[in-house]
């Protein structure tokens, strides 16, 4: 229960129509990870990124090696 972290469950996304991104605010530095529709540019937000561990957790959840930053 305590002290043992569960591995994030592998999730999927539509790799044909979406790309993984981290949207960064130039005003306050807030970062949100999610998936951007390639055709419309619409962002589907998945989680708030507060530090490097959050970004790593996002990558592990979806089996990603690289995530593009957008502003």
Residue pairs with C-beta under 8 A, 6 or more apart in sequence:
7 60
8 57
8 60
8 61
9 61
10 61
10 62
10 63
11 61
11 62
12 62
13 20
13 35
13 62
14 35
17 37
17 38
17 39
18 35
18 36
18 37
18 38
18 44
19 35
19 36
19 38
19 68
20 33
20 34
20 35
20 62
20 64
20 66
20 67
20 68
21 33
21 34
21 35
21 36
21 43
21 67
21 68
21 69
21 70
22 31
22 32
22 33
22 49
22 55
22 67
22 68
22 69
22 70
23 31
23 32
23 33
23 34
23 43
23 45
23 69
23 70
23 71
24 30
24 31
24 69
24 70
24 71
25 31
25 71
26 71
30 48
31 48
31 49
31 50
31 55
32 43
32 45
32 46
32 47
32 48
32 49
33 45
33 46
33 47
33 48
33 49
33 54
33 55
33 58
33 67
34 43
34 44
34 45
34 46
34 47
35 43
35 44
35 46
36 42
36 43
36 44
36 70
37 43
37 44
46 58
47 54
47 57
47 58
48 54
49 55
49 58
55 67
58 64
58 67
59 65
59 67
